[in-house]
Amino acid sequence: MDSLGFDTAPEDTRIVVAMSGGVDSSVTAALLKDQGYDVVGITLQLYDHGAAVQKKGACCAGQDIHDARRVAEAIGIPHYVLDYESRFQDSVMDEFADSYLRGETPVPCVRCNQTVKFRDLLETAKDLGAVALATGHYLRRDEKDGKAQLFRGRNAIKDQSYFLFATTQEQADYLRFPLGDLTKEQTRALADKYNLAVAAKPESQDICFVPNGNYAKVIERMRPESAVPGDIVDLEGHILGQHTGIINYTIGQRRGLGIATGNPLYVVRIDPDRNRVIVGPTEALLVSKLTLREMNWIGDAPLGQNGTEVMVKVRSTQEPMAATVFGAPDGWAEVHLMEPEAGVSAGQACVMYDGDRLLGGGWIAGTEAPVKIADIRHQLV
């Protein structure tokens, strides 16, 4: 059995590599080519938004497509650029804008992996006769009883499991992640070894289609009605000031509110129906129960309604925390946190683990406060 888990000789094993033009995917392609695999590189053209094309750290546009092509030529593999702009617009960018209009805080790179890459590109790889799609994500993969299991990247700093929670069992069986045991430094060392022109290329940004990090401008261009001013109110509904459009505010935000009350106030809720931003004290940010939609579960036993103890992350950078998840019909689930967590917003991902093993997760559709401060939240009018 070879390094990717196949019984066939590497030269008889076709692998499609998703090449974004960055160092990680470039090393993935070079590493597999060096091991003798029949490697085909594919780069997706996802957008072409003026300044974003020239932005350092962007991916899947302009210079990055050129870089991917140069790497493919240097290592001697066929390379194709596929125009996925319309799919990316429909599945990622439109959802990103609409999510903010619903008062949520979306994670577009998860949507991109969930739809464009691990759904559309994966099917393209199968059409090309590949036995696997390999990516440069820092995620580990193993097999047990013929089924793939996914684990956090060996290097916690680079672990990307949070962004891949929506990977289904069928997709996990087909995917490969050759960099899962490496650090970024080791990856760059391999890029130097293979003389790749992208060896010193900067890290790509999470939101690749947002020039200069100004997501509000992108949303305003896509949805001109999104920047309508409205009221900033306290928990009792008293008007404290005016906001510049709900897309400019996120749960937990303290700075830039333009109000002064003598006590620190935070954005605790966004009310898109009334176009209001609701602020309150820090304790009003705490939540203890999450309602999830589009639940994806790849644990060994089915997710039932009796409760399963897990560790969860509601942000990519935090350490997992103890919780119990209860399955519900139609892809819904409910998560009870062992300890209340602050600053959790609808639209974020709740990702579940058993130790280092990725169990799946879902999109946060709603939150509830702990009982001890529920009376505060119920004062919203």
N, C-alpha and C positions, 0 to 999 in steps of 0.2 A: 504494500500500500504506500502511495507517495505522500508528499508533505501536505497535500490538500485532502487526503482521505480517499483517493481513487485507486482502483486496482489496475487501471490501464497505464501504459508507458506515458510519461509526460508528453513526448512528441505526438502522441495520438490522442491527447486530451486538450480539447479547445476550451480556453478560458477567456471570457470577455472581461476586460478591465474598464471600469468607469473612470475616465481620465479628465479631471477638472482643470488641469494645467498647473496644479500645485505640487509641492514636493512629495506629499504623502501618496497620492495616487500615481505619481510618476515612478516613485520607488517601488510601489506595488507591481507595476507593469514590468519594470526592469528586473526585479527579483524573480518573478515568475518566468520571464524570458530566460534568465540565467539558469533557472532550474530545468529548462528544456521544454516548457509547455508551449503549445500552439496558442499564442496570445494575440488577441484582437483588441485594439484600443478604441473606445467610443467616447466622444466628447459631446455633451449636450449644449446646444446654444439655447439658452433660456431667456435671455433678454438682451436688449441693446438700447440702454437708456442714457445716451449722451455721456455725461460726466462719469457715470458708473463704469463705462467701458474703460476709461483711463485710470480709474481709482486703484491705488495699490491695495492689494488684498481682496479685490473682487474675484469672483469666480464665474465661469461659464459664460463669459462674454469677452469680445475683443482680444486683448493681449493674451488672455489665458488660453483661448482656443489656439492661438499661434504657438504658445509655449508647449501645449500638449502635442501639437503636430511635430514640433522640433524634437521633443523627447521620443516620440514614436519613430521618427526617422533615425535618430541616433542609436536606438536599441534594435532597430530592424524589425518592426512589427507593422502590420497594416493598421491604418487609423481612419476612422470615419467621424464626421461631424453631422449630427442629426439636429434638425430644427424642431425643437420642442417648445418654441416660444408660446404658441397658443395654449398648449397643455399647461405650461407653467403659469400663464396668465389666469387660466380658469381654475386650476387646482390650488395655487399658492397665493398669487398676488391679490386676486379678487377676494379670496377668503381672508387674507391678512387685513385688507381695508375694511371689509364688512365686520370682521371681528372687533376692530376698534370702535366702529360705529355702534356696536352692541354693548359697549362699555367693558370689553374684555381686554386681556393682554395676551395676544397670540404668540405662538412659537413657530414661525414659518419654516424653519429648517427641518422641523419634524414633519410638517406637511409635505415638504419636498421629498424627503426620504420615503414617506408613506405612499405617495402617489407617483410622482414623476420618475423617481429613481427605482424604487423597489417594486413598482407595479408595471409601469410602461417600459422602462429600460430593461427590466428583467425579462419581460416577454420578448423583447427584441433580441436579447441574448439567446433565448431558446430558439428563436427563428433562425439564428445564425448557426445553430448546431452546437452551441457551447453547453458544456455540462455544468458550468457554474458561472456566476457573476461575482467578480472580486472587486472590492473597494478599498480605499485607504483609511477607512475608519479604524479607530483604536478600540476594538471590541474583540473579545476572545470567543471562539466557537469550539465546541466539543460535541461528541456524539455518544448517546447512550441508547442501547436497544434500537439502533437504526434511526433515531431521531436526533436532530440537532438541539443542543442547548447553548444558550448565549450567556456570556459572563462579562463583567466589567473589565475594561482594559487593565493590563498588568500595572501600568503607570497611572495612578489615580489622577494625576494632574491632567493627563490627556484623555482619560476615559470618556467615551462618547456614547455610552449605553443609554443615557437619558434621552438622547435625540433619536434613538432607534427603538423606542418602546413599542411602536406600532407594528414592528416586524412580525408577521404571522409565522406560524409553524412551517407552512409550505415554503414561504420565502426563506426562512432560516435554513431549511434543508438544502436550498439551492445556493445560498450565498457563502462567500469565503472572505475572511478578514486577515490577510497575512501579517499585518503590523500589530496585531493585538497584544503581543508579548514585548513590544519594543517601546523605548522612550523616544521622544522627539529627537534627542541628540543622536541616538543610534540610527534613526531614520535618515537624518542629515548626513551622518557618516557614510551610510550606504549610497546616498545620492552622490557624495564625493567619490566613492569607490567606482561607481558606474559613470562618472564624469557627466552627470546630468546638469544641464545649464540652469536648472531651477533649484540647485542645491541650497542657495542662500535666499530663496524667494520668501517674502514675508508671509505670515499666517493669513489665511482667508478670514473674512468677517462672517459673523453668524448670519446677519441679514445681508445677503450678497447684493440685492437689488436696490439698496438704500444708500445713495451717495452721501458721504460725510456724516453718516449716522442720523440724518434728519428724517426720521420716518414720517413725522407729521406732514412734511412738505410732499412726500410721495403720496400719502393718503389724500391730502387736499387736492392734488392734481388728478387723482383717480376718482375721487368723490368730492366735487366742489361744495356740496352741501354740508360737509363734515365740520367746517370751522365756524359754526353758528354760535355766537356768545350766549351765555346763560348764567344762572345764579349759582353761587357757592353758598351752601346752607349748612347749618349745624344739625345735630341729631334731632333737635326739636323743630327743624324746618325754618329757623330764623335766617334771613338773608344776611350774609357776612360780606359778600363781595360778588364780583363778576368773573366768570372764566372766559377763555378765548376759544372754546370748542373742546368737547370732551375728549377728543383724540390727543390732546396735549397733557392728559393727566392719567396717572396709574395708581393703583391701590398701594398705599404705603408712602406715597409722595408727601414730602414736607416742604421742600424748597419751591419757590416760584409760585406760591399760591396768591401772593399779593394781599394778604389779610393779616391783621395784627389784633390779637385778643389778650395778650399777656401770658397765655399758656400755649405750649406747642400743640399744633393741630396737624392731623394727617388726613390724607384722602382715605376714607374708609369704605366708600361705595360710590359707584358711578351710575346714575339713573338716566339712561338714554331716552326713555319714554317722556320724561319731563325735562330733558336736557339740563340736568343738575349734577353738580359735583358735591358730594356730602362729606363733610369733614368732622373729625372727632378726636378724642384723646387716644393715646397709644393703646390703652386696653381695649378700645373698640375695634382694633385691628385683629384681635385674636379670634381664631376659628378652631373648632374641634371636629367638625364633620364636613365631609366633602361629598358632593354628588357628582358622579362621573358619567359621561356619555361615550359612545364608541369604544367601549372597553375591549381591549385586546389581552387575552390571557394565554400564555404558553407554558404554564406550569404543568407538572406531571398529572395531577388530579384535576378534574373539572372544578371550576370556581362555583361553589354552591352558596346557598342562602344562609347557612349556619355560621359563616364567618371563618376566615383564614388569616392567621397571623402572618404579617409581612413587615418588611421595612420599606418605607416610601421616601421619595424625594419629590418636592414640588418646585424645586429650582435645580438647575444643572450643577451649580457650584456647592450645594449644601451636602452634608453627610446624611445618609438615610436615617430616618427616625421610625420608631415603632408605631404600628397601626394594625387595625383589623379591617379586612375588606369583605364585604358581603355582596355576592352576586345578585343580579336582578334581571328580569326578562328584557329582551330586545336590546342587548348590548349596554345596559345601564349597570351601575354598581354604586355602592355607598362605602365610604372609608371613614372609620372612626380613629382619630389620632390619639395616641396615648397621652401626649402633652399638647396643649394648644399651640398653634403656630400663627405668627403675625404676617400680614402682608400677602395673603394668598388671594389670587384673583381668578375669576372665571376666565377661561381661555387658555390658562396654563395647563401643563401636563402634570399628572400625578403618576409617577413611575415606581414600579414595585420590584422588590428584590427578596431573595432568600440568600443571605450572605452576599457573595459576589454574583450570584446567578440572577440574570434578568428574567422576571416573570411576566412582564408586560406592563400595562397601565391604561389610562384613559384620559380624556379631556375633562377638565373641571367645568361643570355646568352651573354649580351653585355651592355656596358655603353656609355653614351655620355656626353661630357663636357658642362658646361654652355656656352652660346654664347660669353660672354666676354673673355673666354680663349680658345675658340674653335680654334683660329688661332694658338695657341701654339701646341695643339694636332695635327693639320693638318700638322705640319712640320715633323712628323714622316715619315721616308723614308724606 
